[in-house]
Amino acid sequence: MAFPLGQVLQRDGHYTLRFERQLEHPVSRVWDALTQPAYLAKWIAEARVDLQPGGEFILDYTHSPKVMRGTITRLKEYALLEYTWDEGPDQEASLVCWELLPQGPNACLLVLTHSRLTRQVPGLGAGWHTHIDLMAEVLDGSRLDFSWNDEWWKSKLPDYGG
C-alpha cells in the first residue's frame, strides 16, 4: 500500500514534516501500534516505552547503528503521543507528535508531526513515509515482522528534497 506524500513546512529556520493517513482500523488498535513495543518492533524498531509523561521512548534500529532516545512530553491515551527525538550529539533534538482522530468505530485519521528539524528533512521524510507504509501493512495483517529495505527508503528521498 502506498500513501500520499507528507508535507514539508519551513518557518524560522526550522522544518516540520507532517503526514496524514486515513487508516481503516479502530483508534485502539492504531494506538497499540504506536505505543506497544511488540507492535513497534514490527514496523519501526525494537522499543522501550515507559508510557507516561516524562517516561522514556527509545527506538533501537536493527538495520542501522542509530538509537533514538526520547522523553514523552505529552500523552492523552488513544488520542495523542508526543516525545522528544534525539539521535545523539551530531543531531539537534526534535519533537514527534502522533495524533489519532476517530473516523467512526473502525477507522481513524493518523496525523504525524515531526517538528524542530534542521538538516535531516530528506532522510526523516523518506523514513517516516516508509515506516508509516510498514505500519499500515502490520495493521492490515499483511506484514508479520519487521524487515528493512534501503531501496524503499531511497525511492522516497527525492520526494522530500534528497
C-alpha positions as CSV (number, residue, x, y, z in Angstrom):
1,M,0.0,0.0,0.0
2,A,1.4,3.4,-0.9
3,F,0.3,6.6,0.8
4,P,0.4,10.2,-0.4
5,L,3.4,12.2,0.5
6,G,3.9,14.1,3.7
7,Q,4.2,17.9,3.7
8,V,7.5,19.7,4.4
9,L,6.9,23.1,6.0
10,Q,9.6,25.7,6.8
11,R,9.5,28.5,9.4
12,D,12.1,30.5,11.3
13,G,15.0,28.3,10.1
14,H,13.3,25.0,11.1
15,Y,11.4,22.4,9.2
16,T,8.3,20.4,10.1
17,L,7.2,17.1,8.5
18,R,3.5,16.4,8.6
19,F,1.8,13.2,7.5
20,E,-1.9,12.4,7.5
21,R,-3.1,8.9,6.9
22,Q,-6.7,7.5,6.9
23,L,-6.5,4.0,8.4
24,E,-9.3,1.5,8.4
25,H,-8.6,0.4,11.9
26,P,-10.1,1.5,15.3
27,V,-8.2,4.0,17.3
28,S,-7.3,1.5,20.0
29,R,-5.5,-0.8,17.5
30,V,-3.5,2.1,16.0
31,W,-2.7,3.3,19.5
32,D,-1.2,-0.1,20.3
33,A,0.9,0.1,17.1
34,L,2.3,3.4,18.3
35,T,2.9,2.6,21.9
36,Q,3.4,-1.2,22.4
37,P,7.0,-2.5,22.0
38,A,5.8,-5.7,20.3
39,Y,3.9,-3.7,17.7
40,L,6.7,-1.1,17.3
41,A,9.2,-3.9,16.6
42,K,7.1,-5.0,13.5
43,W,7.2,-1.6,11.7
44,I,9.9,0.7,13.0
45,A,12.4,-0.6,15.7
46,E,13.0,-2.5,18.9
47,A,11.5,-0.2,21.5
48,R,11.5,0.5,25.2
49,V,8.5,2.6,26.3
50,D,7.5,3.9,29.7
51,L,4.1,5.2,28.7
52,Q,3.7,8.2,30.9
53,P,4.7,11.9,30.8
54,G,8.4,12.1,31.5
55,G,8.8,8.4,30.6
56,E,11.4,7.2,28.1
57,F,10.7,6.3,24.5
58,I,13.6,4.6,22.9
59,L,13.9,3.1,19.4
60,D,16.9,0.9,18.7
61,Y,17.1,0.3,14.9
62,T,18.3,-3.1,14.0
63,H,19.0,-2.1,10.4
64,S,21.3,0.8,11.4
65,P,23.6,1.8,14.2
66,K,21.1,4.6,15.3
67,V,19.4,4.7,18.6
68,M,16.7,7.3,19.1
69,R,16.3,8.4,22.7
70,G,13.2,10.4,23.6
71,T,11.2,11.5,26.6
72,I,7.4,11.6,26.5
73,T,6.3,15.2,26.8
74,R,2.5,14.9,26.3
75,L,0.2,12.0,26.5
76,K,-3.6,11.6,26.1
77,E,-4.5,7.9,25.9
78,Y,-5.9,6.9,22.5
79,A,-5.5,10.4,21.2
80,L,-2.0,12.0,21.4
81,L,1.5,10.9,22.0
82,E,4.4,13.4,21.9
83,Y,8.1,12.7,22.6
84,T,11.4,14.3,22.0
85,W,13.6,12.8,19.3
86,D,17.3,12.7,20.0
87,E,19.7,10.6,17.8
88,G,22.8,11.8,19.5
89,P,25.3,14.7,19.7
90,D,25.6,15.2,15.9
91,Q,21.9,15.9,15.5
92,E,19.7,18.5,17.1
93,A,16.8,17.2,19.2
94,S,13.4,17.5,17.6
95,L,9.8,16.7,18.6
96,V,7.5,13.9,17.3
97,C,3.7,14.2,17.8
98,W,1.2,11.4,16.9
99,E,-2.5,12.3,16.9
100,L,-5.4,9.9,16.3
101,L,-8.8,11.2,15.3
102,P,-11.7,8.7,15.2
103,Q,-13.5,8.5,11.9
104,G,-16.3,6.2,13.1
105,P,-15.9,2.9,15.1
106,N,-13.4,1.2,12.8
107,A,-11.3,3.9,11.3
108,C,-9.1,6.8,12.3
109,L,-7.0,9.6,10.9
110,L,-3.4,9.3,11.9
111,V,-1.5,12.6,12.0
112,L,2.3,12.6,12.5
113,T,4.1,15.9,13.0
114,H,7.9,15.9,13.4
115,S,9.0,19.5,14.2
116,R,12.1,21.5,15.1
117,L,14.1,19.9,12.3
118,T,17.1,21.5,10.8
119,R,19.1,19.5,8.3
120,Q,17.8,15.9,8.4
121,V,14.5,16.5,6.5
122,P,15.0,14.3,3.4
123,G,16.1,11.2,5.3
124,L,13.5,11.6,8.0
125,G,10.8,12.4,5.4
126,A,11.6,9.3,3.4
127,G,12.0,7.3,6.6
128,W,8.7,8.3,8.2
129,H,6.9,7.7,4.8
130,T,8.3,4.2,4.6
131,H,7.7,3.3,8.2
132,I,4.1,4.5,8.1
133,D,3.6,2.3,5.0
134,L,5.0,-0.6,7.0
135,M,2.8,0.2,10.0
136,A,-0.3,0.1,7.7
137,E,0.8,-3.3,6.4
138,V,1.2,-4.6,10.0
139,L,-2.3,-3.3,10.9
140,D,-3.8,-4.8,7.8
141,G,-2.2,-8.2,8.6
142,S,0.0,-8.4,5.5
143,R,3.3,-8.0,7.4
144,L,4.1,-10.2,10.3
145,D,7.6,-9.0,11.2
146,F,10.0,-6.1,10.5
147,S,12.3,-6.1,7.6
148,W,14.1,-3.1,6.2
149,N,14.8,-2.5,2.5
150,D,17.0,0.5,1.7
151,E,15.5,0.7,-1.8
152,W,12.1,1.6,-0.4
153,W,13.7,4.4,1.6
154,K,15.9,5.6,-1.3
155,S,13.0,5.7,-3.6
156,K,11.3,8.3,-1.4
157,L,14.3,10.5,-0.8
158,P,13.7,12.7,-3.9
159,D,10.1,13.3,-2.7
160,Y,11.5,15.0,0.4
161,G,14.3,17.0,-1.1
162,G,17.1,14.4,-1.1
